[in-house]
Amino acid sequence: MRILWIPHVAWHVPQRAHLFCRALSQKHEIHVTDWVADFINIQDFFSRRYIRNFVYRQYMDDSIRVHGIPRIAPALFSASLRKFNATLFTRIVEEIIPRYKIDVVIGTFVCPPPNAPRLVFDLFDDNVDYWLNYRKFPAYAHEIASTEAAYLAKADAVVAISSVLADRAELGRVPPKTGNVHLIPNAVDLERYRKADKHRVRTLFGYEDRKIIGMISAMGEFSGLLRLVEAFEALNDPAAVLLVVGDGPQLQPAIRMAQERGLQNIQFTGKVPFDEVQDYFMALDVGVIPFDKTDFTDAACPIKLLEYSAAGKIVVSTALEEVRRMNFPNIVLVEPTCQALAAGLRHALAIQPTYPAKVEEYDLPRLVSRLEAVLENAI
């Protein structure tokens, strides 16, 4: 097959599409779209990178062909520019499809559904709730809702990342055209964790004899990182350390909180190389998913739950609806409060971790085969 995947963010940003596209590229011709909107400082707008943003470009990422889509930036706060960008995106996608004889397009809300031989809608998040309640941008949220409704009405199949989102799609105001909704959750490459070195990170930070509580995640607005720092302080266990790996909007506020409170046993690493991150998972005793509880997070299939589990760790998680349904045996569910999280951490540290066989259901090769069947219209 010749497959075109339209991710919801720029291609260099870590995302679900990476694992699936790289695995699919072993057997199929994979194309992805890329777009750039991260121009912030005044010098950004006088850079070669900004000028290149106005023209179509392409490059190879290993065996994946990446199509850079022209885009006017910044456009978020202008409805007319957002419409222009979406129209231009669609036009170029519909030029790519015949030029490269694309068989199937996997689309997201980034642009309206294109005309394609076979169209699959990737329903990967409750994007409307995110833009309404976290970004506080109702105009854009309504545009996303309209685009997603168009995909539901037009797509030959819908791929939902969670059973919560699958239910919402089937019961929504705009039901899928065919009722053809398939649950394809996030995947984890279990082979990476079988090869991981659990001692390297402990030795690196001098934590050989410590109990390591870890949050390895993007520290977004909903991540609950500040609540975790408070809960770690309340835990008050001198034998425990908190390892925070990743970056995002909540990272610097969390660092300031730890400094202001004089918390010594917290290590903030920032981002670490992708090919090393499995060693960080293996180094932990307890992994944490301290998310807020909202419609957006309730519908998520947290990739970190799968990665902690692949490393054989106990996981303390906010009691999110999809996480409840996943029913992993190694999870301690808590309410999103500092006190409940601290109690959950204390309980988790007393549990002997075991590898949860249930994570095998989320192994990448298994889910890639299931996705292939959807793309080929075999199920």
C-alpha positions as CSV (number, residue, x, y, z in Angstrom):
1,M,0.0,0.0,0.0
2,R,0.9,3.6,-0.5
3,I,-0.2,5.4,2.7
4,L,-0.4,9.1,3.5
5,W,-0.6,10.0,7.2
6,I,-1.6,13.5,8.2
7,P,-0.4,14.0,11.8
8,H,-1.9,16.6,14.0
9,V,1.4,18.2,14.9
10,A,4.8,18.8,13.2
11,W,6.6,15.6,12.3
12,H,9.6,16.3,14.6
13,V,7.2,16.3,17.6
14,P,7.0,13.0,19.5
15,Q,3.6,11.4,18.6
16,R,1.7,8.2,18.1
17,A,2.2,8.4,14.3
18,H,5.9,7.8,14.6
19,L,5.7,4.3,15.9
20,F,3.0,3.2,13.5
21,C,4.6,4.9,10.4
22,R,8.1,3.5,11.1
23,A,6.6,0.0,11.5
24,L,4.4,0.3,8.5
25,S,7.3,1.5,6.4
26,Q,8.9,-2.0,6.6
27,K,6.2,-3.3,4.2
28,H,4.5,-0.2,2.7
29,E,5.4,3.1,1.1
30,I,4.7,5.8,3.7
31,H,4.2,9.5,3.2
32,V,3.5,12.0,6.0
33,T,2.8,15.7,6.1
34,D,4.8,18.2,8.1
35,W,4.0,21.8,9.0
36,V,5.8,24.4,11.1
37,A,4.1,27.0,13.4
38,D,6.7,27.3,16.3
39,F,7.8,30.8,15.4
40,I,7.9,32.8,18.7
41,N,10.8,35.2,18.9
42,I,11.1,38.2,16.6
43,Q,14.3,36.8,15.1
44,D,12.3,33.7,14.1
45,F,10.4,35.8,11.5
46,F,13.6,36.9,9.8
47,S,15.1,33.5,9.6
48,R,15.7,31.2,6.6
49,R,13.5,28.7,8.4
50,Y,10.6,31.1,8.3
51,I,11.1,31.9,4.6
52,R,11.2,28.1,3.8
53,N,7.9,27.8,5.6
54,F,6.2,29.5,2.6
55,V,7.1,26.9,0.1
56,Y,6.4,23.2,-0.4
57,R,9.4,21.0,0.5
58,Q,10.1,17.4,1.0
59,Y,12.7,15.2,2.5
60,M,13.3,11.5,3.5
61,D,13.2,10.4,7.2
62,D,14.8,7.0,6.7
63,S,12.3,5.4,4.4
64,I,9.4,7.8,5.1
65,R,8.8,10.6,2.7
66,V,7.9,13.8,4.5
67,H,6.0,16.6,2.7
68,G,6.5,20.0,4.2
69,I,3.2,22.0,3.7
70,P,3.4,25.8,3.2
71,R,1.8,27.7,6.1
72,I,1.4,31.3,7.2
73,A,2.4,31.7,10.8
74,P,1.4,32.7,13.3
75,A,-2.3,32.1,12.4
76,L,-3.8,30.8,15.5
77,F,-5.6,34.1,16.4
78,S,-6.8,34.9,12.9
79,A,-9.8,32.9,11.6
80,S,-9.1,34.0,8.0
81,L,-5.5,32.8,8.2
82,R,-6.6,29.5,9.8
83,K,-9.0,29.0,6.9
84,F,-6.4,29.9,4.3
85,N,-3.9,27.5,5.8
86,A,-6.5,24.7,5.9
87,T,-7.5,25.3,2.3
88,L,-3.9,25.4,1.1
89,F,-3.1,22.2,3.1
90,T,-6.1,20.4,1.5
91,R,-5.1,21.6,-2.0
92,I,-1.5,20.3,-1.6
93,V,-2.6,17.0,-0.1
94,E,-5.0,16.4,-3.0
95,E,-2.0,17.0,-5.4
96,I,0.1,14.5,-3.4
97,I,-2.5,11.8,-3.6
98,P,-2.5,11.3,-7.4
99,R,1.2,12.2,-7.9
100,Y,2.3,9.4,-5.6
101,K,-0.7,7.1,-6.3
102,I,-1.7,7.1,-2.6
103,D,-4.1,4.2,-1.8
104,V,-5.3,5.4,1.7
105,V,-5.1,8.6,3.7
106,I,-5.2,8.7,7.5
107,G,-6.4,12.1,8.4
108,T,-6.8,14.4,11.4
109,F,-8.4,17.7,12.1
110,V,-5.4,19.6,10.7
111,C,-7.2,20.0,7.4
112,P,-10.7,19.1,6.0
113,P,-11.1,15.5,4.8
114,P,-9.5,15.2,1.3
115,N,-10.7,13.2,-1.6
116,A,-8.9,9.9,-1.5
117,P,-9.4,6.3,-2.7
118,R,-9.8,5.3,0.9
119,L,-10.1,7.7,3.8
120,V,-9.5,6.8,7.5
121,F,-10.1,9.2,10.4
122,D,-7.6,9.0,13.2
123,L,-9.6,9.9,16.3
124,F,-6.6,10.2,18.7
125,D,-7.9,12.7,21.4
126,D,-10.8,14.7,22.5
127,N,-9.4,17.7,20.7
128,V,-12.4,19.9,21.2
129,D,-12.4,19.6,25.0
130,Y,-8.6,20.3,25.0
131,W,-9.0,23.6,23.1
132,L,-12.1,24.6,25.1
133,N,-10.8,23.9,28.6
134,Y,-7.0,24.0,28.4
135,R,-6.2,26.5,25.6
136,K,-9.4,28.5,26.3
137,F,-10.0,29.0,22.5
138,P,-13.7,28.3,21.7
139,A,-13.5,29.6,18.2
140,Y,-10.8,27.1,17.2
141,A,-12.5,24.3,19.2
142,H,-15.7,24.8,17.1
143,E,-13.6,24.7,13.9
144,I,-12.1,21.4,15.1
145,A,-15.5,20.0,15.9
146,S,-16.7,20.9,12.4
147,T,-13.7,19.3,10.7
148,E,-14.0,16.1,12.8
149,A,-17.7,15.9,12.0
150,A,-16.9,16.1,8.3
151,Y,-14.4,13.2,8.8
152,L,-17.0,11.2,10.6
153,A,-19.5,11.8,7.8
154,K,-17.0,11.1,5.0
155,A,-14.4,8.6,6.2
156,D,-14.5,4.9,5.2
157,A,-13.3,3.9,8.6
158,V,-12.6,5.5,12.0
159,V,-9.6,4.5,14.1
160,A,-10.2,5.5,17.8
161,I,-7.4,5.5,20.3
162,S,-9.6,4.6,23.2
163,S,-12.9,2.9,23.9
164,V,-14.2,6.1,25.4
165,L,-13.6,8.0,22.1
166,A,-15.0,5.1,20.2
167,D,-18.2,5.3,22.2
168,R,-18.4,9.1,21.8
169,A,-18.0,8.7,18.0
170,E,-20.7,6.1,17.7
171,L,-23.1,8.1,20.0
172,G,-22.2,11.5,18.7
173,R,-24.3,14.0,16.9
174,V,-22.6,13.1,13.6
175,P,-22.3,9.2,13.6
176,P,-19.7,7.7,11.4
177,K,-20.7,7.2,7.8
178,T,-20.5,3.4,8.0
179,G,-20.5,2.8,11.7
180,N,-17.0,1.4,11.0
181,V,-15.2,2.4,14.2
182,H,-12.1,0.4,15.2
183,L,-10.3,0.5,18.5
184,I,-6.5,0.9,17.8
185,P,-5.0,2.1,21.0
186,N,-1.5,3.5,21.6
187,A,1.2,0.9,21.1
188,V,4.5,0.1,22.8
189,D,7.5,-1.6,21.3
190,L,8.1,-4.3,23.9
191,E,11.4,-5.4,22.3
192,R,13.0,-2.0,23.3
193,Y,12.3,-2.6,27.0
194,R,13.6,-6.2,26.9
195,K,16.9,-4.7,25.8
196,A,16.9,-1.8,28.3
197,D,19.6,-1.2,30.9
198,K,18.0,-0.6,34.4
199,H,21.3,0.1,36.1
200,R,22.7,2.8,33.8
201,V,20.4,5.6,35.0
202,R,20.6,4.6,38.7
203,T,24.4,4.7,38.4
204,L,24.3,8.0,36.5
205,F,22.5,9.8,39.3
206,G,23.9,7.9,42.2
207,Y,20.5,6.3,43.0
208,E,21.6,2.6,43.3
209,D,20.1,2.2,46.7
210,R,17.2,4.6,46.5
211,K,13.5,4.1,45.8
212,I,12.8,6.0,42.5
213,I,9.4,7.5,41.8
214,G,9.3,8.7,38.2
215,M,7.3,10.8,35.8
216,I,8.4,10.4,32.3
217,S,6.1,12.5,30.1
218,A,5.5,15.7,28.2
219,M,4.7,18.2,31.0
220,G,1.6,19.7,29.4
221,E,-1.1,21.8,31.1
222,F,-3.0,18.7,32.1
223,S,0.0,16.6,33.3
224,G,-0.5,17.3,37.0
225,L,3.3,17.8,37.6
226,L,2.8,20.5,40.2
227,R,0.4,18.2,42.1
228,L,3.1,15.4,41.9
229,V,5.7,17.7,43.4
230,E,3.3,18.6,46.3
231,A,2.5,14.9,46.8
232,F,6.2,14.0,46.9
233,E,6.7,16.6,49.6
234,A,3.8,15.2,51.5
235,L,5.1,11.6,51.1
236,N,8.1,12.7,53.2
237,D,10.1,9.5,52.6
238,P,13.9,10.2,52.9
239,A,14.6,7.0,51.1
240,A,12.7,8.1,48.0
241,V,13.7,10.3,45.1
242,L,11.5,11.8,42.4
243,L,12.9,11.6,38.8
244,V,11.1,14.0,36.4
245,V,12.0,13.3,32.7
246,G,10.6,15.5,29.9
247,D,9.7,19.1,29.3
248,G,6.7,21.3,28.6
249,P,4.8,24.2,30.1
250,Q,4.6,22.9,33.7
251,L,8.3,22.1,33.9
252,Q,9.7,25.5,35.0
253,P,6.8,26.1,37.5
254,A,7.6,22.7,39.0
255,I,11.3,23.5,39.3
256,R,10.5,26.8,41.0
257,M,8.1,25.1,43.4
258,A,10.8,22.5,44.3
259,Q,13.4,25.2,44.9
260,E,11.0,27.4,46.9
261,R,10.1,24.5,49.2
262,G,13.7,23.3,49.5
263,L,13.0,19.9,48.1
264,Q,16.4,18.2,47.6
265,N,15.4,14.7,46.4
266,I,14.0,15.8,43.0
267,Q,15.9,15.4,39.8
268,F,14.6,17.3,36.7
269,T,16.4,16.0,33.6
270,G,14.5,17.8,30.8
271,K,14.2,15.8,27.6
272,V,16.4,12.8,27.1
273,P,17.3,11.1,23.7
274,F,14.6,8.8,22.4
275,D,17.0,5.9,22.2
276,E,17.9,6.2,25.9
277,V,14.4,6.8,27.4
278,Q,13.7,3.0,27.9
279,D,16.6,2.9,30.4
280,Y,14.9,5.6,32.5
281,F,11.7,3.6,32.6
282,M,13.6,0.5,33.7
283,A,15.4,2.5,36.5
284,L,12.1,3.3,38.3
285,D,10.4,1.6,41.1
286,V,7.1,3.5,40.6
287,G,5.8,5.3,37.6
288,V,3.3,8.2,37.9
289,I,0.5,9.5,35.7
290,P,-0.9,12.4,37.8
291,F,-3.1,13.9,35.1
292,D,-6.1,16.2,35.8
293,K,-9.4,14.4,35.4
294,T,-11.4,16.0,32.5
295,D,-13.3,14.9,29.4
296,F,-10.0,15.2,27.5
297,T,-7.9,13.1,29.9
298,D,-10.7,10.6,30.5
299,A,-10.6,9.7,26.8
300,A,-6.9,9.3,26.6
301,C,-5.0,6.0,26.2
302,P,-1.8,7.1,28.1
303,I,1.2,5.8,26.3
304,K,3.1,6.2,29.6
305,L,0.9,3.5,31.2
306,L,2.1,1.1,28.5
307,E,5.7,2.1,28.8
308,Y,5.8,1.9,32.6
309,S,4.1,-1.5,32.3
310,A,6.5,-2.7,29.6
311,A,9.3,-2.0,32.1
312,G,7.4,-4.0,34.8
313,K,6.6,-1.1,37.1
314,I,3.8,-0.3,39.5
315,V,1.9,2.7,38.2
316,V,0.1,5.3,40.3
317,S,-2.5,7.0,38.0
318,T,-5.4,9.4,38.3
319,A,-8.6,7.3,38.0
320,L,-9.2,8.2,34.3
321,E,-12.1,6.5,32.6
322,E,-10.1,4.8,29.9
323,V,-7.4,3.7,32.3
324,R,-10.2,2.1,34.4
325,R,-11.4,0.2,31.4
326,M,-7.9,-0.9,30.4
327,N,-7.8,-2.6,33.9
328,F,-4.1,-3.3,34.2
329,P,-3.2,-5.3,37.3
330,N,-0.2,-3.1,38.2
331,I,-2.1,0.2,38.6
332,V,-3.0,2.1,41.8
333,L,-5.8,4.4,40.9
334,V,-6.2,7.7,42.9
335,E,-8.2,10.9,42.8
336,P,-6.5,14.0,41.5
337,T,-5.6,15.5,44.8
338,C,-2.3,15.9,46.6
339,Q,-3.3,13.8,49.6
340,A,-4.7,10.9,47.5
341,L,-1.6,10.9,45.2
342,A,0.7,10.9,48.2
343,A,-1.2,7.9,49.7
344,G,-1.1,6.1,46.4
345,L,2.7,6.6,46.1
346,R,3.1,5.3,49.7
347,H,1.0,2.2,48.8
348,A,2.8,1.6,45.5
349,L,6.2,1.7,47.1
350,A,5.1,-1.2,49.4
351,I,4.0,-3.4,46.5
352,Q,6.3,-5.9,44.8
353,P,6.3,-5.1,41.1
354,T,5.6,-7.8,38.5
355,Y,5.4,-7.7,34.8
356,P,1.8,-7.4,33.7
357,A,1.1,-9.9,30.9
358,K,-1.8,-7.7,29.7
359,V,0.7,-5.2,28.2
360,E,1.3,-7.8,25.5
361,E,-2.0,-6.8,23.9
362,Y,-0.5,-3.4,23.2
363,D,2.7,-4.7,21.5
364,L,3.5,-2.7,18.4
365,P,3.6,-5.5,15.8
366,R,0.2,-6.7,17.0
367,L,-1.5,-3.3,16.7
368,V,0.2,-2.5,13.4
369,S,-1.3,-5.7,11.9
370,R,-4.7,-4.6,13.2
371,L,-4.2,-1.2,11.6
372,E,-3.1,-2.7,8.3
373,A,-6.3,-4.7,8.2
374,V,-8.4,-1.5,8.6
375,L,-6.3,0.3,6.0
376,E,-6.8,-2.6,3.6
377,N,-10.5,-2.8,4.4
378,A,-10.0,-6.3,5.6
379,I,-12.1,-5.8,8.8
